């Protein structure tokens, strides 16, 4: 209420200032006809003025703001994938029976364009995931996530996360898996239903990881060619990937 009252007071103050200046003009020059001509002209231009400020200028500022937010989001993505994201994908992929079917979507080439990435994302979205997680694999995943719990918490606390819905879904799903696994004292003693539940949670993260990684790689391609070159040359799913520039 106080916020609105302050705005009303400011508006009244400006109107009063305008009235004072018009009155001063009349007393100095005594030309009411001139005052009303320019007053009417100013009022006639007001809708155009509002259009310029509210739509055009606002859009320019809004677009610039979106670009800044996108830049910050992709900085967070870069840190995420360099710290744990790529390692997680490799850790999950080792247990994927259908990985060979996903390979065409993951063998990124330097010559890929937006259409190639759209096709890869479509494959990722429409694929079935079948992780065969052994007791050893579940233990490795549990230890990996537990050792990176603080990192995940810092990512979750980042307010920029709210600007990227799909990445938020990934981090929340990943943190949920960490909580589920850390709550089990011994993942080697799981019953069939509990194991199936955990596998389903991990498969959800696995799919979201691939999706977010492809979006991130496409962003690097368009924005940071030097980072993109490094990411392609270190692609964990390309058996022919070589860090050395040929």
Secondary structure as UniProt FT lines:
FT   HELIX           2..29
FT   HELIX           32..51
FT   HELIX           52..57
FT   HELIX           58..80
FT   HELIX           81..85
FT   HELIX           86..93
FT   TURN            94..95
FT   TURN            97..98
FT   HELIX           99..106
FT   TURN            110..111
FT   HELIX           114..126
FT   HELIX           135..147
FT   HELIX           149..157
FT   HELIX           159..163
FT   HELIX           165..182
FT   HELIX           187..189
FT   HELIX           192..223
FT   HELIX           225..233
FT   TURN            236..237
FT   TURN            239..240
//
